[in-house]
Each structure stands twice: as structure tokens, then as C-alpha cells.
């Protein structure tokens, strides 16, 4: 499934589709999950920049929108990062609020069970999203090399990452090795400092979301360089 960037002529329809999927998914869950998804929907509809995929907002403002305290905001945002729905693009600093990115594709994948409830036309649209238009020539890589057999947890995590985005997996995730998994932390080794830093900055949330499917005790992922 591809989720096209919600800009251009079809942007309004795609935005409604994403919001509809989240709302119907929420209504199929228990009251705690409903409230959690309502909170992310609130951030999307009030502060999210669809064009740049940026959510620029401070913890104090989130607390005001959600009618909660900042402690609850910290806990809920950590939960969204664990699901792979939100990543920190730029951390907060003095005089500057944090900037987050939303992973719309992960959100839609996590709501896919309710697509038929919305309607067959909705499911057809989601299953046949067009490839994003770009003038960048993709770097071709083999997407089947060294795919783990999925027998252990790390192998299953790798299989999920591969299934979601084979080219991204082949470029980055397949080079990771699980060094340790204890105390709620999974430690992964990358072959270079550059790769470790880049994956840690861009994709930790996605890796953590994949872990959550098989080992919910994992609450954070640490990526280190083996060199």
C-alpha cells in the first residue's frame, strides 16, 4: 500500500480518507484507545501541516488542547512514538517547540482491518493508491537478499520491516544486528556510525512499532555502531 502525499488536486479527499480511517478504527476499540486516537486526531486537525508533514507544537499547548496535564502528554506522545505514528524531527530547545513528523502510512496500515467497514470503495482506494510523483530516480537495490526466516523475535521484526517497505529494508534495516534485548530496551548494532545515527534519527519509531507486535515489553530501541 502506498499513501500518496496529501497535496495537490486529490489532497482533500485523501485527508478525509485518513481521518475517516482513524475515526472508525477508534470506534472499534475500547474507551482508552478511543481517547488516544481522538487525541492524535485533534493534533492533526488543529496543528498538522499536511504539505510539509510537520507538527510544530509544545507540550504545554498539547496539554491545553487535550485538557490534561503535561505528564499525560509526555506519556501519550511516547506511546505514539512506540506505535511508529510519530517521530521527532527536531527536539524542543530554548525558545523553540519540538517538531514532529507523522507516519501516515503506519497509521493506515494499523487501521486496515476496518477499511471494509467504511466501504468497498474505500478499501479499493487504499489498496490502489498511486505512487507518489517525484523527479528523484530511486536507487535500485535487491529486496530479497538475506531476508531473515522470522523464527526468532528479531527475525520477525525484520520480516515486518521488509514487508512494509522492501527498498527501505534493503538499504538500511537489513544491516542491523540485534545485540541485546533486556530491561525493556532492544540494542541493535549498525556497521557504521553514520548508519547508526541516521536510523536512530529517522526510523527508531518504526523499528519500535515492529517490536511491539512480538515483544510488548520493549519500550525503547538503542542503535549503536559496531566499528
N, C-alpha and C positions, 0 to 999 in steps of 0.2 A: 504494500500500500504506500502510495506517495501522497503527502499532504502538501499541495501547492502553496506557495507563499500567498497569504490572503491580501493581495494588492492587485490593482488593475480592474478590468471590466467585471470579472466574476467575484471580486472580493466580498461584496455584501452577502452574497449567497453562501460563500464558504464560511464566513464569520458566523452566520446564523446556524450553519450545519455544525460547527464546532461547539457553539454554545448549546444547541439543542442536544447534542450527544452527551455533553456533561450534565445537563439538567435531567435528562431522562435516566441516565446512569445513576445520578444521585437519588432519584425517587425509587430506584430499585434496591437501594441499600438501607441499612439501619439508620437511626436518627443521628448517630455520631458521624457516620460517613456523609450523610446528607448535609450536616452543618459544615463539615470540612470542605466539601465541594462547593457549597454556597459561598464560602469564603474566597476560594480561588476565582469563582465566577464574579464576585464583587470586585476583585482586583482587575480582572480582565475588562469588565465593562466600565470601570471608573478611571483606571490609570494606565492601562496597557497600550503601548504604541505598536499597532499591528505592522506598520510598514518597516520599522527598524527592529522589531522583535525585542523591545526593551520595556522593562517595568522599573521605572525610577521612583522609588518611594522609601521613606524612612520607617523604622519600626514604630515610632510614635504615631505617625499618620495611619499606618495599618491598624494599630490598636483602636484608633478613633473610628475608622470605618467599620471595624468588626465589633465594636462595643465590648472590648476585652482589655486586659492589661498587657503590657509588653512581654511579660513572661509567657503568656499564652501565644503571642505572636511568634516568639523565638521557637517555641516547641512546634507550632504548626508549620512554620516555614522549613524547619529541619525535616519534618515529615514529608513535605512536598519535595524537598531535595532528595530524600531517600527513595521516593517513588520515581524519581527521574523526571518529574514535571517541571521543576525549576532548577536553574543553575545560577550561581553568582558570576555575573560578567565582570563587575567591578565592585570590590568591597567598599563599605562605607569608610569615610575618612573625615577628618575635622572639616566641618563646613560643607560636606558633600554626602548625600544619601547613597545607599547601595543601589546598584543597577543589576537587575536580574534578567535572564532570558527564560522564555517558556518553551518547553519542548512539546509542540503541538502534536507531533507525530506520536510521541509516547502517550499523550492524553487520549488520542483517538484509538490507539491500539488497546489501551486499558478499558475503553468503553465499547469495544467491538461486539461484545455479547448482546448489547441492547439495540444494535442497529436494526435488526428485523422488527423490533417493537415500533420503531419510528416509521418504518415502511420499506417496501421492497425497492422503491425508487431511491430512497436514502442509501440503502446498502449498495445499490448499483453504483451510485455516485462515488461512494467512498472506496469501493473496490476498483474503480477505474479512474482515479484521479490522474490528470495528465502530468507528465514530467515537467518540472519547473523549467522555464525558459531561461537560458543562460548563454553567454558567449564564451564561457570558460570551457576549454577542451579537457574532459576528465582524464586523469591518469589511469590507464588500464592496468589492472592487477589480476592475478589469479585468485578467484574467490573460493576455491575448493582445496587449496593446499593446506595440509596439516590440520584439517578440521578435527577437533577432539571428539572422541567417541561418546562423551557425555555420561560416562559411568559414575564418576565422582561429582561432587558439587561444582568444583571449578570447571570440569568438562561440560556440565550442564549450563553453567553461566556462559561459557564460551559459545555453546550452541545457540543460546538465546541471542547473544550479541551478533553472531553470524546470521541468524535467521532474520533479524531486524534490518541489518544493513551490511550485506556481504562485502562491499567495497571498503567501507569504513573498517570492518573487522580485519580485512586482509592488509590494510595499510597500517593499522595501529594495534588493535586488540590481540591479534594472533601472536604478537611478540611478547606478550606479558606472561609471566610465570607466577603462580601462587606460591609465596614463600612461607606464609603463616596465616592461620585463621584461629584467633583466640581472643577472649575478652571483648567480644563484640566488634573486633577490628580485623579486616582482611588486609594483609600486606602483600602487595604484588610487586614483582621486580620487572623493570624495563631494561633493555640492553644499553640505553644511553641516558644521560642526564636530560638532554633535550626532549627525548620521547617521554620520560617520566614526568617532567614539568608540564609538557603540553597536554598529556592525557589528564593529569591531575587538575589542570585549569579548565579543560573543556568537557571532559567526559566522565568525571567521577560519579556524577549523579546517575548516569546511565548504567554504569557498572554496578553501583549500589542497588539500583532498581532490579537488575537481573539477579543479584544475590538474594534479594528479598523473596524471590519466588521459591527458593530452595532452602535458605537458612535465614529465617527472620531475626535470628539473634545478631546478625551482622548489622551494626548501626553506622559504621564508617569504613571507608576504604583508604588505605595509605599506599601510595605508589612511590617506590624508590628506584634508584639506578643501580645496576649491578656492577658497573665499571668503576 
